[in-house]
């Protein structure tokens, strides 16, 4: 288990060591020229070292007869020695000055507080120290964070959740976004942020957003892996259990295979062609003869170990894709050249999810399951505590009863909870009747019309296409939803819900009964005084919806 984790953190790049230099510029290697070793014990001061003599060799003539006797070439010095002298000089210069903290660490030199820019580090194992990365939110605002070189994507998400005061539901993710290429991918929890940033090109950036579908295939594997795309399921006559399907994908001794038709873009052209492909642990292959699996008919398109899979967000507009369900396999060493990208396109969303999920499982294996189990293990550890962990400010709060002449502290927890609920309902009733003297809840400034604005699931006046984009970005899992203002009816709202990887819209209309206004989703059969009550009801009851409301689409500003 631990060995598989270590293999992912190891880098494949060669390690280079600087060759030490002597005081006269010669290298301390034993491979010197034979004529220099036999004729001279010590090289003359004007003579070249052995590394330069291959380019411009000079005969060993007498220095007195040569016309270049007075010519002296500059000798190389030991770089570490020069740096050590500069550091000592700087220490002597600033030893008498007080230490003043730098208010702008992002403007410092890399020696004191390095600024990590794309391409500043070679792809491989990052060096030790602190690095500054910039994270962007959905609204385009950025936040500069200083992180260590060994910080993973999960740890950085936890740090951003803490700094932004978000609800930690283990669904936050760090997204690698390339706007010029129209590509993005969600970083795996174990990936090193500094290492990924070093391999990105200049236009790449990190986004902080929700991703509910990151490990959804562990909960509903049959939804992500249809039987007609898994070769192992087709060869088995009986039904496949979900646990057996996952074990077959995660076991290293098994050979699962994803197969099906995909559209592939020709390299250097704008045309797309439909080919039959196979995804295995060894890589992605296409068949040059129909659906044949014979080795002589298979052509290797991409290696999984040295590549990452991205979602194409501008497929039709930028790449002329035949459908909206495009994805791309990008080599790790690629710096943004379109000729190095393998552009692919599926028929529907389920097929694209199957190919992309299988790519992740084949590349990382059991490590993905370990990443999925870590939040559950943390919940198990926290459940052993008798009381939930509370902050100091929460512990200083007590329930009070001011109904009598003298206030009293409510010691009974049941009484305190009922008093809080009663106070909340009374506050709603009084505010609804008193806002600007309006007794109708349908008034544009009434409480029922504005109480939902501060909710995370309410996105205001966004278009239908914008709601589709948000749900696509945050995972397309069952129960993912948001509320928005209707474009056709200004007084109505729209519930946008995802079910079976399809997005559906339900209009919420205002209605009035006995002079009191309500909101209803089912033509008045079930009425609610405000949208918060409506959402809370459908989170517990499916009603006329295809599924319950589970995951709110959340956009947080950093």
MARMITI-544028 format. One record per residue (C-alpha): residue number from 1; residue in one letter; x, y, z. Coordinates in steps of 0.1 Angstrom, whole numbers, padded with zeros to 4 digits, always signed. Layout:
REM residues N
NODE   fivex   selo       X       Y       Z
NODE     NUM      A       X       Y       Z
...
REM end
This chain:
REM residues 558
NODE   fivex   selo       X       Y       Z
NODE       1      X   +0000   +0000   +0000
NODE       2      X   +0028   +0024   +0010
NODE       3      X   +0050   +0014   -0020
NODE       4      X   +0023   +0024   -0044
NODE       5      X   +0021   +0058   -0028
NODE       6      X   +0058   +0063   -0030
NODE       7      X   +0059   +0053   -0067
NODE       8      X   +0036   +0082   -0075
NODE       9      X   +0057   +0108   -0057
NODE      10      X   +0090   +0096   -0073
NODE      11      X   +0100   +0116   -0104
NODE      12      X   +0114   +0102   -0136
NODE      13      X   +0137   +0131   -0144
NODE      14      X   +0174   +0125   -0143
NODE      15      X   +0193   +0141   -0114
NODE      16      X   +0223   +0162   -0124
NODE      17      X   +0252   +0171   -0102
NODE      18      X   +0276   +0199   -0107
NODE      19      X   +0311   +0189   -0114
NODE      20      X   +0336   +0205   -0090
NODE      21      X   +0362   +0229   -0104
NODE      22      X   +0397   +0234   -0092
NODE      23      X   +0413   +0268   -0087
NODE      24      X   +0427   +0269   -0122
NODE      25      X   +0395   +0260   -0139
NODE      26      X   +0401   +0223   -0146
NODE      27      X   +0376   +0197   -0138
NODE      28      X   +0384   +0170   -0112
NODE      29      X   +0379   +0141   -0136
NODE      30      X   +0403   +0114   -0145
NODE      31      X   +0395   +0115   -0182
NODE      32      X   +0423   +0140   -0193
NODE      33      X   +0443   +0140   -0225
NODE      34      X   +0473   +0117   -0226
NODE      35      X   +0496   +0143   -0240
NODE      36      X   +0488   +0167   -0212
NODE      37      X   +0493   +0141   -0185
NODE      38      X   +0527   +0129   -0198
NODE      39      X   +0542   +0162   -0209
NODE      40      X   +0530   +0186   -0182
NODE      41      X   +0525   +0180   -0145
NODE      42      X   +0509   +0214   -0141
NODE      43      X   +0491   +0231   -0170
NODE      44      X   +0504   +0265   -0180
NODE      45      X   +0483   +0296   -0171
NODE      46      X   +0475   +0305   -0206
NODE      47      X   +0465   +0269   -0217
NODE      48      X   +0430   +0258   -0223
NODE      49      X   +0413   +0231   -0202
NODE      50      X   +0406   +0197   -0217
NODE      51      X   +0369   +0205   -0224
NODE      52      X   +0379   +0234   -0247
NODE      53      X   +0408   +0217   -0264
NODE      54      X   +0384   +0196   -0285
NODE      55      X   +0371   +0228   -0302
NODE      56      X   +0403   +0247   -0308
NODE      57      X   +0434   +0225   -0301
NODE      58      X   +0468   +0242   -0298
NODE      59      X   +0501   +0225   -0304
NODE      60      X   +0524   +0223   -0273
NODE      61      X   +0548   +0249   -0286
NODE      62      X   +0570   +0272   -0265
NODE      63      X   +0552   +0302   -0250
NODE      64      X   +0581   +0325   -0258
NODE      65      X   +0578   +0319   -0295
NODE      66      X   +0540   +0322   -0297
NODE      67      X   +0525   +0355   -0308
NODE      68      X   +0497   +0350   -0282
NODE      69      X   +0521   +0351   -0252
NODE      70      X   +0505   +0382   -0237
NODE      71      X   +0470   +0369   -0242
NODE      72      X   +0454   +0357   -0209
NODE      73      X   +0420   +0341   -0210
NODE      74      X   +0396   +0344   -0180
NODE      75      X   +0396   +0313   -0159
NODE      76      X   +0363   +0299   -0145
NODE      77      X   +0358   +0302   -0107
NODE      78      X   +0339   +0280   -0084
NODE      79      X   +0303   +0293   -0084
NODE      80      X   +0296   +0281   -0048
NODE      81      X   +0327   +0300   -0036
NODE      82      X   +0315   +0332   -0052
NODE      83      X   +0280   +0329   -0037
NODE      84      X   +0295   +0322   -0003
NODE      85      X   +0316   +0354   -0005
NODE      86      X   +0285   +0374   -0015
NODE      87      X   +0265   +0360   +0014
NODE      88      X   +0293   +0368   +0039
NODE      89      X   +0295   +0403   +0025
NODE      90      X   +0258   +0408   +0028
NODE      91      X   +0258   +0395   +0064
NODE      92      X   +0285   +0419   +0074
NODE      93      X   +0266   +0448   +0057
NODE      94      X   +0233   +0441   +0074
NODE      95      X   +0245   +0428   +0108
NODE      96      X   +0240   +0462   +0125
NODE      97      X   +0205   +0468   +0110
NODE      98      X   +0173   +0456   +0128
NODE      99      X   +0153   +0429   +0112
NODE     100      X   +0123   +0444   +0094
NODE     101      X   +0096   +0420   +0080
NODE     102      X   +0089   +0424   +0043
NODE     103      X   +0054   +0435   +0036
NODE     104      X   +0055   +0423   +0000
NODE     105      X   +0069   +0387   +0001
NODE     106      X   +0057   +0380   -0035
NODE     107      X   +0081   +0406   -0048
NODE     108      X   +0112   +0391   -0031
NODE     109      X   +0139   +0372   -0048
NODE     110      X   +0136   +0335   -0052
NODE     111      X   +0163   +0330   -0025
NODE     112      X   +0142   +0344   +0003
NODE     113      X   +0106   +0339   -0008
NODE     114      X   +0103   +0324   -0043
NODE     115      X   +0075   +0333   -0065
NODE     116      X   +0064   +0301   -0084
NODE     117      X   +0056   +0310   -0120
NODE     118      X   +0048   +0285   -0147
NODE     119      X   +0081   +0271   -0160
NODE     120      X   +0102   +0283   -0131
NODE     121      X   +0110   +0248   -0120
NODE     122      X   +0118   +0217   -0141
NODE     123      X   +0091   +0190   -0141
NODE     124      X   +0102   +0166   -0114
NODE     125      X   +0106   +0165   -0077
NODE     126      X   +0104   +0201   -0063
NODE     127      X   +0131   +0214   -0040
NODE     128      X   +0125   +0222   -0004
NODE     129      X   +0113   +0257   +0007
NODE     130      X   +0083   +0279   +0004
NODE     131      X   +0066   +0288   -0028
NODE     132      X   +0039   +0313   -0037
NODE     133      X   +0010   +0302   -0059
NODE     134      X   -0021   +0321   -0070
NODE     135      X   -0055   +0305   -0068
NODE     136      X   -0085   +0319   -0087
NODE     137      X   -0122   +0316   -0078
NODE     138      X   -0152   +0313   -0101
NODE     139      X   -0156   +0351   -0102
NODE     140      X   -0121   +0357   -0115
NODE     141      X   -0106   +0370   -0082
NODE     142      X   -0073   +0356   -0072
NODE     143      X   -0057   +0348   -0038
NODE     144      X   -0019   +0345   -0032
NODE     145      X   -0010   +0316   -0009
NODE     146      X   +0024   +0306   +0004
NODE     147      X   +0028   +0268   +0005
NODE     148      X   +0057   +0244   +0011
NODE     149      X   +0071   +0224   -0018
NODE     150      X   +0055   +0191   -0006
NODE     151      X   +0019   +0203   -0002
NODE     152      X   -0006   +0182   -0019
NODE     153      X   -0038   +0193   -0037
NODE     154      X   -0059   +0180   -0008
NODE     155      X   -0039   +0200   +0018
NODE     156      X   -0042   +0232   -0002
NODE     157      X   -0080   +0228   -0006
NODE     158      X   -0082   +0223   +0032
NODE     159      X   -0062   +0255   +0036
NODE     160      X   -0084   +0275   +0012
NODE     161      X   -0116   +0262   +0030
NODE     162      X   -0102   +0274   +0063
NODE     163      X   -0092   +0308   +0050
NODE     164      X   -0125   +0313   +0030
NODE     165      X   -0147   +0301   +0059
NODE     166      X   -0164   +0275   +0036
NODE     167      X   -0183   +0244   +0046
NODE     168      X   -0158   +0215   +0045
NODE     169      X   -0178   +0187   +0029
NODE     170      X   -0147   +0171   +0012
NODE     171      X   -0160   +0181   -0022
NODE     172      X   -0137   +0210   -0029
NODE     173      X   -0111   +0205   -0056
NODE     174      X   -0082   +0223   -0073
NODE     175      X   -0086   +0226   -0111
NODE     176      X   -0058   +0231   -0136
NODE     177      X   -0072   +0255   -0162
NODE     178      X   -0058   +0264   -0196
NODE     179      X   -0080   +0291   -0211
NODE     180      X   -0061   +0294   -0244
NODE     181      X   -0064   +0257   -0251
NODE     182      X   -0099   +0254   -0236
NODE     183      X   -0088   +0226   -0213
NODE     184      X   -0091   +0218   -0176
NODE     185      X   -0087   +0189   -0153
NODE     186      X   -0092   +0183   -0116
NODE     187      X   -0060   +0176   -0097
NODE     188      X   -0059   +0143   -0077
NODE     189      X   -0056   +0147   -0040
NODE     190      X   -0021   +0133   -0038
NODE     191      X   -0006   +0154   -0065
NODE     192      X   +0020   +0180   -0055
NODE     193      X   +0008   +0215   -0063
NODE     194      X   +0043   +0229   -0069
NODE     195      X   +0052   +0201   -0093
NODE     196      X   +0020   +0206   -0113
NODE     197      X   +0025   +0244   -0114
NODE     198      X   +0060   +0239   -0127
NODE     199      X   +0048   +0218   -0157
NODE     200      X   +0021   +0243   -0167
NODE     201      X   +0025   +0269   -0195
NODE     202      X   +0022   +0306   -0191
NODE     203      X   -0015   +0308   -0195
NODE     204      X   -0023   +0280   -0170
NODE     205      X   -0039   +0288   -0137
NODE     206      X   -0054   +0271   -0107
NODE     207      X   -0092   +0273   -0099
NODE     208      X   -0108   +0265   -0066
NODE     209      X   -0143   +0250   -0070
NODE     210      X   -0166   +0222   -0061
NODE     211      X   -0164   +0188   -0077
NODE     212      X   -0190   +0163   -0064
NODE     213      X   -0182   +0137   -0090
NODE     214      X   -0146   +0132   -0081
NODE     215      X   -0151   +0099   -0064
NODE     216      X   -0187   +0092   -0073
NODE     217      X   -0177   +0062   -0093
NODE     218      X   -0169   +0044   -0061
NODE     219      X   -0205   +0049   -0049
NODE     220      X   -0222   +0042   -0082
NODE     221      X   -0198   +0022   -0105
NODE     222      X   -0225   +0009   -0128
NODE     223      X   -0235   +0044   -0137
NODE     224      X   -0199   +0053   -0149
NODE     225      X   -0191   +0019   -0165
NODE     226      X   -0220   +0007   -0188
NODE     227      X   -0217   -0030   -0197
NODE     228      X   -0215   -0024   -0234
NODE     229      X   -0182   -0004   -0229
NODE     230      X   -0165   -0028   -0205
NODE     231      X   -0150   -0058   -0223
NODE     232      X   -0149   -0080   -0192
NODE     233      X   -0187   -0075   -0187
NODE     234      X   -0194   -0086   -0222
NODE     235      X   -0174   -0118   -0218
NODE     236      X   -0192   -0127   -0186
NODE     237      X   -0227   -0142   -0191
NODE     238      X   -0241   -0134   -0156
NODE     239      X   -0247   -0100   -0141
NODE     240      X   -0217   -0081   -0127
NODE     241      X   -0219   -0069   -0091
NODE     242      X   -0206   -0033   -0084
NODE     243      X   -0180   -0046   -0060
NODE     244      X   -0167   -0070   -0085
NODE     245      X   -0165   -0044   -0111
NODE     246      X   -0144   -0021   -0089
NODE     247      X   -0121   -0049   -0078
NODE     248      X   -0115   -0058   -0114
NODE     249      X   -0104   -0023   -0122
NODE     250      X   -0083   -0018   -0091
NODE     251      X   -0065   -0052   -0091
NODE     252      X   -0031   -0051   -0107
NODE     253      X   -0033   -0087   -0118
NODE     254      X   -0065   -0081   -0139
NODE     255      X   -0067   -0068   -0174
NODE     256      X   -0099   -0047   -0178
NODE     257      X   -0105   -0029   -0210
NODE     258      X   -0128   +0000   -0221
NODE     259      X   -0138   -0002   -0258
NODE     260      X   -0160   +0019   -0281
NODE     261      X   -0162   +0044   -0309
NODE     262      X   -0147   +0078   -0305
NODE     263      X   -0142   +0108   -0327
NODE     264      X   -0105   +0117   -0331
NODE     265      X   -0091   +0149   -0345
NODE     266      X   -0064   +0145   -0371
NODE     267      X   -0030   +0159   -0360
NODE     268      X   -0025   +0193   -0377
NODE     269      X   -0059   +0193   -0394
NODE     270      X   -0094   +0204   -0386
NODE     271      X   -0112   +0172   -0396
NODE     272      X   -0124   +0145   -0372
NODE     273      X   -0128   +0108   -0379
NODE     274      X   -0147   +0081   -0361
NODE     275      X   -0125   +0051   -0350
NODE     276      X   -0128   +0022   -0326
NODE     277      X   -0106   +0025   -0296
NODE     278      X   -0094   +0004   -0266
NODE     279      X   -0082   +0018   -0233
NODE     280      X   -0059   -0005   -0213
NODE     281      X   -0034   -0002   -0185
NODE     282      X   -0006   +0000   -0211
NODE     283      X   -0022   +0029   -0230
NODE     284      X   -0049   +0041   -0254
NODE     285      X   -0051   +0022   -0287
NODE     286      X   -0071   +0026   -0319
NODE     287      X   -0079   -0001   -0344
NODE     288      X   -0068   +0004   -0379
NODE     289      X   -0092   -0023   -0392
NODE     290      X   -0128   -0019   -0379
NODE     291      X   -0132   -0033   -0344
NODE     292      X   -0103   -0058   -0346
NODE     293      X   -0083   -0064   -0314
NODE     294      X   -0054   -0082   -0331
NODE     295      X   -0020   -0067   -0322
NODE     296      X   -0011   -0060   -0358
NODE     297      X   -0042   -0038   -0361
NODE     298      X   -0037   -0018   -0329
NODE     299      X   -0019   +0016   -0329
NODE     300      X   -0007   +0032   -0297
NODE     301      X   -0021   +0067   -0293
NODE     302      X   -0011   +0078   -0258
NODE     303      X   +0008   +0064   -0228
NODE     304      X   -0011   +0067   -0195
NODE     305      X   +0020   +0072   -0173
NODE     306      X   +0033   +0102   -0191
NODE     307      X   +0000   +0119   -0198
NODE     308      X   -0030   +0136   -0181
NODE     309      X   -0066   +0136   -0193
NODE     310      X   -0084   +0170   -0196
NODE     311      X   -0120   +0180   -0203
NODE     312      X   -0124   +0201   -0234
NODE     313      X   -0147   +0231   -0225
NODE     314      X   -0147   +0248   -0258
NODE     315      X   -0148   +0218   -0282
NODE     316      X   -0173   +0229   -0309
NODE     317      X   -0162   +0266   -0309
NODE     318      X   -0125   +0263   -0307
NODE     319      X   -0117   +0228   -0321
NODE     320      X   -0147   +0221   -0344
NODE     321      X   -0157   +0190   -0324
NODE     322      X   -0188   +0171   -0337
NODE     323      X   -0203   +0169   -0301
NODE     324      X   -0200   +0188   -0268
NODE     325      X   -0185   +0158   -0250
NODE     326      X   -0149   +0162   -0258
NODE     327      X   -0118   +0154   -0238
NODE     328      X   -0080   +0155   -0245
NODE     329      X   -0049   +0135   -0236
NODE     330      X   -0021   +0159   -0230
NODE     331      X   +0015   +0148   -0224
NODE     332      X   +0032   +0160   -0193
NODE     333      X   +0061   +0175   -0212
NODE     334      X   +0038   +0194   -0236
NODE     335      X   +0040   +0232   -0233
NODE     336      X   +0008   +0239   -0252
NODE     337      X   +0016   +0228   -0287
NODE     338      X   -0017   +0217   -0304
NODE     339      X   +0002   +0190   -0324
NODE     340      X   +0011   +0172   -0292
NODE     341      X   -0025   +0170   -0279
NODE     342      X   -0047   +0140   -0286
NODE     343      X   -0082   +0155   -0291
NODE     344      X   -0111   +0130   -0287
NODE     345      X   -0149   +0133   -0286
NODE     346      X   -0176   +0110   -0273
NODE     347      X   -0212   +0105   -0283
NODE     348      X   -0227   +0114   -0249
NODE     349      X   -0218   +0124   -0214
NODE     350      X   -0219   +0089   -0200
NODE     351      X   -0194   +0077   -0226
NODE     352      X   -0171   +0106   -0219
NODE     353      X   -0173   +0099   -0181
NODE     354      X   -0165   +0063   -0187
NODE     355      X   -0134   +0070   -0207
NODE     356      X   -0121   +0097   -0184
NODE     357      X   -0128   +0077   -0152
NODE     358      X   -0111   +0046   -0165
NODE     359      X   -0081   +0066   -0175
NODE     360      X   -0077   +0078   -0139
NODE     361      X   -0081   +0044   -0125
NODE     362      X   -0057   +0028   -0149
NODE     363      X   -0031   +0054   -0141
NODE     364      X   -0033   +0057   -0103
NODE     365      X   -0050   +0025   -0093
NODE     366      X   -0055   +0019   -0056
NODE     367      X   -0042   +0054   -0047
NODE     368      X   -0076   +0068   -0058
NODE     369      X   -0093   +0045   -0034
NODE     370      X   -0070   +0056   -0006
NODE     371      X   -0078   +0093   -0014
NODE     372      X   -0115   +0084   -0013
NODE     373      X   -0113   +0067   +0021
NODE     374      X   -0093   +0095   +0039
NODE     375      X   -0122   +0118   +0045
NODE     376      X   -0143   +0089   +0058
NODE     377      X   -0116   +0079   +0082
NODE     378      X   -0115   +0114   +0095
NODE     379      X   -0152   +0114   +0101
NODE     380      X   -0149   +0081   +0120
NODE     381      X   -0122   +0096   +0142
NODE     382      X   -0143   +0127   +0149
NODE     383      X   -0174   +0105   +0157
NODE     384      X   -0156   +0090   +0188
NODE     385      X   -0158   +0124   +0206
NODE     386      X   -0188   +0127   +0229
NODE     387      X   -0195   +0163   +0219
NODE     388      X   -0187   +0181   +0186
NODE     389      X   -0157   +0203   +0185
NODE     390      X   -0168   +0239   +0190
NODE     391      X   -0150   +0272   +0188
NODE     392      X   -0144   +0295   +0218
NODE     393      X   -0171   +0320   +0206
NODE     394      X   -0197   +0292   +0203
NODE     395      X   -0189   +0279   +0238
NODE     396      X   -0195   +0314   +0252
NODE     397      X   -0230   +0315   +0239
NODE     398      X   -0260   +0305   +0261
NODE     399      X   -0297   +0303   +0255
NODE     400      X   -0317   +0330   +0273
NODE     401      X   -0354   +0335   +0281
NODE     402      X   -0366   +0371   +0282
NODE     403      X   -0403   +0364   +0284
NODE     404      X   -0405   +0373   +0321
NODE     405      X   -0395   +0404   +0340
NODE     406      X   -0360   +0390   +0346
NODE     407      X   -0340   +0371   +0320
NODE     408      X   -0330   +0336   +0328
NODE     409      X   -0305   +0311   +0314
NODE     410      X   -0322   +0280   +0297
NODE     411      X   -0303   +0250   +0310
NODE     412      X   -0325   +0223   +0294
NODE     413      X   -0312   +0216   +0258
NODE     414      X   -0346   +0206   +0245
NODE     415      X   -0362   +0237   +0258
NODE     416      X   -0334   +0258   +0243
NODE     417      X   -0338   +0242   +0209
NODE     418      X   -0376   +0247   +0209
NODE     419      X   -0372   +0283   +0220
NODE     420      X   -0348   +0290   +0191
NODE     421      X   -0372   +0275   +0166
NODE     422      X   -0401   +0294   +0179
NODE     423      X   -0381   +0326   +0178
NODE     424      X   -0371   +0320   +0142
NODE     425      X   -0407   +0314   +0131
NODE     426      X   -0419   +0345   +0150
NODE     427      X   -0391   +0366   +0134
NODE     428      X   -0402   +0355   +0100
NODE     429      X   -0439   +0363   +0106
NODE     430      X   -0431   +0398   +0120
NODE     431      X   -0406   +0407   +0093
NODE     432      X   -0430   +0396   +0066
NODE     433      X   -0457   +0419   +0079
NODE     434      X   -0435   +0449   +0087
NODE     435      X   -0411   +0453   +0057
NODE     436      X   -0420   +0487   +0042
NODE     437      X   -0455   +0484   +0054
NODE     438      X   -0464   +0457   +0029
NODE     439      X   -0487   +0429   +0040
NODE     440      X   -0484   +0409   +0008
NODE     441      X   -0455   +0385   +0005
NODE     442      X   -0456   +0389   -0032
NODE     443      X   -0443   +0424   -0029
NODE     444      X   -0408   +0428   -0045
NODE     445      X   -0393   +0440   -0013
NODE     446      X   -0410   +0415   +0011
NODE     447      X   -0389   +0390   +0031
NODE     448      X   -0400   +0360   +0011
NODE     449      X   -0386   +0376   -0021
NODE     450      X   -0352   +0384   -0006
NODE     451      X   -0345   +0359   +0021
NODE     452      X   -0330   +0334   -0003
NODE     453      X   -0305   +0358   -0018
NODE     454      X   -0278   +0349   +0008
NODE     455      X   -0282   +0312   +0002
NODE     456      X   -0253   +0293   -0015
NODE     457      X   -0276   +0276   -0040
NODE     458      X   -0292   +0308   -0053
NODE     459      X   -0273   +0322   -0083
NODE     460      X   -0295   +0352   -0092
NODE     461      X   -0301   +0362   -0128
NODE     462      X   -0281   +0338   -0148
NODE     463      X   -0290   +0323   -0182
NODE     464      X   -0300   +0288   -0189
NODE     465      X   -0266   +0281   -0206
NODE     466      X   -0248   +0295   -0176
NODE     467      X   -0266   +0271   -0153
NODE     468      X   -0256   +0242   -0175
NODE     469      X   -0220   +0253   -0174
NODE     470      X   -0220   +0255   -0136
NODE     471      X   -0235   +0221   -0132
NODE     472      X   -0211   +0206   -0157
NODE     473      X   -0181   +0220   -0139
NODE     474      X   -0193   +0208   -0104
NODE     475      X   -0198   +0172   -0114
NODE     476      X   -0232   +0163   -0129
NODE     477      X   -0241   +0139   -0101
NODE     478      X   -0276   +0130   -0091
NODE     479      X   -0292   +0157   -0069
NODE     480      X   -0268   +0186   -0079
NODE     481      X   -0290   +0217   -0081
NODE     482      X   -0292   +0255   -0081
NODE     483      X   -0320   +0281   -0081
NODE     484      X   -0321   +0311   -0105
NODE     485      X   -0344   +0338   -0115
NODE     486      X   -0366   +0329   -0145
NODE     487      X   -0359   +0347   -0177
NODE     488      X   -0394   +0343   -0191
NODE     489      X   -0413   +0353   -0159
NODE     490      X   -0396   +0379   -0137
NODE     491      X   -0418   +0369   -0107
NODE     492      X   -0409   +0332   -0110
NODE     493      X   -0378   +0311   -0103
NODE     494      X   -0363   +0280   -0119
NODE     495      X   -0349   +0250   -0102
NODE     496      X   -0321   +0235   -0122
NODE     497      X   -0315   +0198   -0113
NODE     498      X   -0291   +0171   -0125
NODE     499      X   -0303   +0135   -0127
NODE     500      X   -0287   +0106   -0145
NODE     501      X   -0262   +0131   -0160
NODE     502      X   -0290   +0150   -0176
NODE     503      X   -0300   +0186   -0166
NODE     504      X   -0337   +0194   -0161
NODE     505      X   -0354   +0226   -0153
NODE     506      X   -0385   +0231   -0130
NODE     507      X   -0403   +0264   -0128
NODE     508      X   -0413   +0278   -0094
NODE     509      X   -0444   +0300   -0097
NODE     510      X   -0458   +0324   -0071
NODE     511      X   -0494   +0317   -0060
NODE     512      X   -0518   +0334   -0036
NODE     513      X   -0543   +0319   -0012
NODE     514      X   -0565   +0339   +0013
NODE     515      X   -0545   +0370   +0007
NODE     516      X   -0512   +0353   +0015
NODE     517      X   -0485   +0345   -0011
NODE     518      X   -0467   +0312   -0016
NODE     519      X   -0443   +0295   -0039
NODE     520      X   -0451   +0262   -0055
NODE     521      X   -0433   +0237   -0078
NODE     522      X   -0463   +0215   -0086
NODE     523      X   -0491   +0240   -0096
NODE     524      X   -0501   +0248   -0060
NODE     525      X   -0504   +0212   -0047
NODE     526      X   -0475   +0219   -0023
NODE     527      X   -0470   +0255   -0012
NODE     528      X   -0442   +0272   +0007
NODE     529      X   -0439   +0307   +0022
NODE     530      X   -0403   +0312   +0008
NODE     531      X   -0377   +0294   -0013
NODE     532      X   -0357   +0283   +0017
NODE     533      X   -0386   +0262   +0029
NODE     534      X   -0391   +0248   -0006
NODE     535      X   -0355   +0237   -0008
NODE     536      X   -0355   +0222   +0027
NODE     537      X   -0387   +0202   +0018
NODE     538      X   -0373   +0187   -0014
NODE     539      X   -0340   +0179   +0003
NODE     540      X   -0361   +0155   +0025
NODE     541      X   -0388   +0145   +0000
NODE     542      X   -0386   +0138   -0037
NODE     543      X   -0421   +0149   -0045
NODE     544      X   -0426   +0156   -0082
NODE     545      X   -0388   +0157   -0088
NODE     546      X   -0368   +0128   -0102
NODE     547      X   -0346   +0127   -0071
NODE     548      X   -0340   +0146   -0039
NODE     549      X   -0320   +0178   -0037
NODE     550      X   -0286   +0167   -0024
NODE     551      X   -0257   +0189   -0036
NODE     552      X   -0260   +0227   -0040
NODE     553      X   -0240   +0244   -0066
NODE     554      X   -0217   +0267   -0047
NODE     555      X   -0196   +0296   -0059
NODE     556      X   -0173   +0310   -0033
NODE     557      X   -0152   +0342   -0036
NODE     558      X   -0117   +0338   -0022
REM end
